[in-house]
């Protein structure tokens, strides 16, 4: 008759130890594969709340950076339009000054040139960021400038129509704003009915509606002179009305304010990402070493289990 050693208790102890080793091995494999210490917040013990707070702060920082990126893109496009309108105004002022010399007005085809540049100004003020009109205030889905809307009245010089007439404006008076920090909201942008824009449109439209005789009459030349004066007021610092460069400077100031916050948030983001990484990321070298150790332990445990299961009185002695 074959008898056995009473090894049940010992087998259970070794089996439980092996299962624990197998669980640790699985955890080590997961750490090496994912680069994370654990896949659950409970595995972080006291660091879980700290990690949640840091991730919430990072999400807010990312949102502020996204807001800033959108605002900067719009401001860049607006500044381009304003600068281009300023260039048009200066170019046309120079042309009108040349046209004051009698029959030059017809030689230069001033009315046609004025019409083309007027339409260019309209296109610049109808600039869009994706589907959003930039110069229409809160009515971002509405084209801000429409000279054919039935409200705007085109001039019929001479004499010069000295307005003002913002009937072309289809937007509202809302100034857009963007939140770039918890307690920092920046109002930015400009409306297409701003005084300098109206002056440029009206000056160009007056000349666009003209038919000059040869040589131009005194009344016709007076229209040219008035258009030059109007453009001067839109271009030059007259100490009373804002100019195109005043508008551009305001946009540039908004850009600087937003850029400062962008720099701050980027620094905060690096800090938070480092903080989060310290909490949840595993040291890869340590994890690999631990994995190798657990593998050796598990193999040894399997060998022990195998030997225990084969123990008998015959093999014991």
C-alpha positions in Angstrom: 0.0 0.0 0.0 1.3 3.5 -1.0 1.0 6.2 1.6 1.4 10.1 1.2 2.7 12.9 3.3 0.0 15.2 4.5 0.9 18.1 2.3 -2.5 19.8 1.7 -1.8 22.8 4.0 1.6 23.3 2.5 0.3 23.1 -1.0 -2.3 25.8 -0.3 0.2 28.2 1.2 2.5 27.8 -1.8 -0.5 28.2 -4.2 -1.7 31.4 -2.5 1.9 32.8 -2.6 2.1 31.9 -6.3 -1.2 33.6 -7.1 0.0 36.8 -5.3 3.2 36.6 -7.3 1.2 36.2 -10.5 -0.9 39.2 -9.7 2.2 41.3 -9.0 3.6 40.1 -12.3 0.5 41.2 -14.2 0.7 44.6 -12.5 4.3 44.9 -13.5 3.5 43.9 -17.1 0.8 46.5 -17.2 3.1 49.2 -15.8 5.7 48.5 -18.4 3.2 48.4 -21.3 1.3 51.6 -20.3 4.0 53.6 -18.4 1.4 54.2 -15.6 1.7 53.1 -12.0 -1.9 51.9 -11.9 -5.1 51.8 -14.0 -7.4 52.9 -11.2 -7.4 55.9 -8.9 -7.7 53.6 -5.9 -4.2 52.3 -6.7 -2.7 55.7 -6.0 -3.9 55.8 -2.4 -3.3 59.3 -0.9 -2.2 60.7 -4.3 -5.5 60.2 -6.0 -7.1 63.5 -5.0 -3.9 65.4 -5.8 -4.0 63.8 -9.2 -7.6 64.7 -9.8 -7.0 68.3 -8.8 -4.0 68.6 -11.1 -5.9 67.1 -14.0 -8.8 69.5 -13.4 -6.4 72.5 -13.4 -4.8 71.1 -16.6 -8.1 70.9 -18.3 -8.9 74.5 -17.5 -5.5 75.6 -18.6 -6.0 73.8 -21.9 -9.3 75.5 -22.4 -7.8 78.9 -21.7 -5.0 78.2 -24.3 -7.7 77.1 -26.8 -9.6 80.4 -26.2 -6.4 82.3 -26.6 -5.5 80.6 -29.9 -8.9 81.3 -31.4 -8.8 85.0 -30.2 -5.3 85.4 -31.6 -6.2 84.0 -34.9 -9.2 86.4 -35.2 -7.1 89.4 -34.1 -4.4 88.6 -36.6 -7.0 88.5 -39.4 -8.6 91.8 -38.1 -5.3 93.5 -37.9 -4.5 92.4 -41.5 -7.8 93.9 -42.7 -7.3 97.2 -40.8 -3.7 97.6 -42.0 -4.8 96.9 -45.6 -7.7 99.4 -45.4 -5.1 102.0 -44.1 -2.9 101.2 -47.2 -5.8 101.6 -49.5 -6.7 104.9 -47.9 -3.2 106.2 -48.3 -2.9 105.0 -51.9 -6.2 106.5 -52.9 -5.3 109.8 -51.2 -2.2 110.0 -53.2 -4.2 109.2 -56.4 -6.7 112.0 -55.6 -4.0 114.4 -54.9 -2.6 113.7 -58.4 -6.1 114.1 -59.8 -6.3 117.7 -58.6 -4.3 118.7 -61.6 -7.1 119.3 -64.0 -7.8 116.7 -66.7 -5.6 114.1 -64.9 -8.7 112.8 -63.3 -9.9 111.3 -66.6 -6.5 110.2 -67.7 -6.1 108.2 -64.4 -9.7 106.9 -64.6 -10.1 108.0 -61.0 -13.8 107.0 -60.6 -13.2 103.4 -61.7 -10.1 103.2 -59.5 -12.1 104.5 -56.5 -14.9 101.9 -57.2 -12.4 99.0 -57.2 -10.7 100.1 -54.0 -14.1 100.8 -52.3 -15.1 97.3 -53.1 -11.8 96.0 -51.8 -12.4 97.9 -48.5 -15.9 96.3 -48.3 -14.4 92.8 -48.8 -11.7 93.5 -46.1 -14.4 94.4 -43.6 -16.4 91.4 -44.5 -13.5 89.1 -43.6 -14.4 85.8 -42.0 -12.8 83.3 -39.6 -14.3 80.1 -40.8 -18.0 80.9 -40.8 -17.7 83.8 -38.4 -17.7 87.4 -39.7 -15.1 89.4 -37.7 -16.4 93.0 -37.9 -20.1 92.5 -37.3 -20.1 92.5 -33.5 -22.3 89.8 -32.0 -24.1 89.0 -35.3 -21.2 86.8 -36.4 -23.3 85.0 -39.0 -24.2 88.3 -40.8 -22.1 90.1 -43.4 -21.3 93.5 -41.7 -21.0 95.7 -44.8 -23.6 95.7 -47.6 -23.8 98.8 -49.8 -26.8 97.5 -51.6 -29.0 96.7 -48.5 -31.5 99.4 -49.3 -30.6 101.4 -46.2 -27.3 102.8 -47.3 -27.7 105.7 -49.7 -25.0 106.1 -52.3 -23.7 109.7 -52.7 -24.6 111.6 -55.8 -21.9 114.3 -56.1 -21.3 117.1 -56.8 -21.5 118.4 -54.1 -19.6 116.0 -51.9 -21.8 114.0 -49.5 -20.1 114.7 -46.2 -22.4 112.2 -44.3 -21.7 110.3 -42.1 -23.8 107.4 -43.3 -23.4 104.0 -41.6 -26.5 102.6 -43.2 -24.3 99.9 -44.9 -23.7 98.3 -41.5 -25.6 95.1 -40.8 -24.0 94.1 -37.5 -24.8 95.1 -34.0 -23.0 97.0 -31.2 -21.7 94.0 -29.3 -18.0 93.9 -28.6 -16.7 90.3 -28.5 -14.8 89.0 -25.5 -12.8 86.0 -24.5 -12.0 84.5 -21.1 -8.3 83.8 -20.9 -8.0 83.2 -17.1 -10.3 82.5 -14.2 -10.8 86.2 -13.6 -9.5 87.8 -16.8 -11.9 88.5 -19.7 -10.6 90.5 -22.6 -12.9 92.5 -24.9 -11.4 92.6 -28.3 -12.1 93.6 -31.9 -13.8 96.5 -33.7 -17.0 97.0 -35.7 -17.3 97.8 -39.4 -19.2 101.0 -38.6 -16.2 102.6 -36.8 -15.6 106.2 -37.8 -12.4 105.7 -39.9 -14.0 102.9 -41.9 -17.1 105.0 -42.6 -14.9 107.9 -43.8 -12.9 105.7 -46.2 -16.0 104.1 -47.7 -17.7 107.4 -48.1 -14.7 109.2 -49.6 -14.2 106.4 -52.1 -17.9 106.1 -52.9 -18.2 109.8 -53.6 -15.4 109.6 -56.2 -16.7 106.3 -57.6 -20.0 108.0 -58.4 -18.4 111.0 -60.2 -18.3 111.6 -64.0 -15.5 114.1 -64.6 -15.6 116.6 -67.5 -12.5 117.7 -69.4 -11.1 119.6 -67.8 -12.9 119.1 -64.4 -15.0 121.9 -63.2 -14.4 123.7 -59.9 -17.3 121.7 -58.3 -15.8 118.4 -59.4 -12.4 119.4 -58.1 -14.0 120.4 -54.8 -15.4 116.8 -54.5 -11.8 115.5 -54.9 -10.6 118.0 -52.3 -13.3 116.9 -49.9 -12.4 113.2 -50.4 -8.8 114.0 -49.6 -9.8 115.8 -46.4 -12.0 112.8 -45.4 -9.2 110.4 -46.0 -6.8 112.6 -44.0 -9.2 112.4 -41.1 -9.2 108.6 -41.3 -5.4 108.4 -41.7 -3.9 111.2 -39.7 -4.0 111.8 -36.0 -6.4 114.8 -35.8 -6.7 114.7 -32.0 -10.5 114.3 -32.2 -11.6 111.2 -34.1 -10.0 107.8 -34.0 -7.9 106.9 -37.0 -7.2 103.6 -38.7 -3.9 103.3 -36.9 -5.6 103.9 -33.6 -7.8 100.9 -34.3 -4.7 98.9 -35.3 -3.0 99.9 -32.1 -5.9 98.8 -30.1 -5.9 95.4 -31.7 -2.1 95.1 -31.2 -2.6 95.9 -27.5 -5.2 93.2 -27.2 -2.7 90.8 -28.9 -0.1 91.7 -26.3 -2.4 91.2 -23.4 -3.4 87.8 -24.7 0.1 86.8 -25.6 1.2 87.4 -22.0 -1.5 85.1 -20.7 -0.6 82.5 -23.3 3.0 82.5 -22.0 1.8 82.2 -18.4 -0.6 79.3 -19.2 2.1 77.4 -21.2 4.4 77.5 -18.1 1.5 76.4 -15.9 0.7 73.6 -18.3 4.3 72.3 -18.2 4.3 72.4 -14.4 1.0 70.5 -14.2 2.0 67.9 -16.7 5.2 67.3 -14.7 3.2 67.1 -11.5 0.7 64.6 -13.0 3.5 62.6 -14.4 5.2 62.3 -11.0 2.0 60.9 -9.6 0.8 58.5 -12.3 3.9 57.6 -14.4 6.1 54.7 -13.5 9.9 54.6 -13.5 10.4 52.4 -16.6 13.8 51.0 -15.4 12.4 50.1 -12.0 9.3 48.6 -13.6 11.3 46.4 -15.9 13.6 45.2 -13.1 10.6 44.4 -11.0 9.0 42.5 -13.9 12.1 40.3 -14.3 12.2 39.6 -10.6 8.5 38.7 -10.5 9.0 36.3 -13.5 11.8 34.5 -11.7 9.7 34.2 -8.5 6.7 32.9 -10.4 8.8 30.3 -12.2 10.3 29.2 -8.9 6.8 29.0 -7.4 5.6 26.7 -10.2 8.6 24.4 -9.7 7.8 24.2 -5.9 4.1 23.4 -6.6 5.1 20.7 -9.1 7.4 19.0 -6.6 4.9 19.2 -3.8 2.3 17.5 -5.9 4.6 14.6 -6.6 5.7 14.0 -3.0 5.0 10.5 -1.6 6.5 8.4 1.1 8.6 6.7 -1.6 10.0 10.0 -2.9 10.3 11.7 0.5 13.0 9.3 1.8 
